[in-house]
């Protein structure tokens, strides 16, 4: 997945600018975003503070780590079953 050029603080600031009344087309031109990207970011980060966005990122990283751990354990389990000869 491609990393965003904008930080969470910049994304939340951009959303706040739009909520303050700046037209979306002008806002997108100013920050170099397409309207589709802006609305996608707004759907993800809308209504959040910066601390909420940082916590969301932290939880997503932790979730990814846990998924990798589960996948490793499942793979080990399959290997052990194959070594025992049980299908």
Secondary structure as UniProt FT lines:
FT   HELIX           8..19
FT   TURN            20..21
FT   HELIX           24..31
FT   HELIX           35..45
FT   TURN            46..47
FT   HELIX           50..84
//
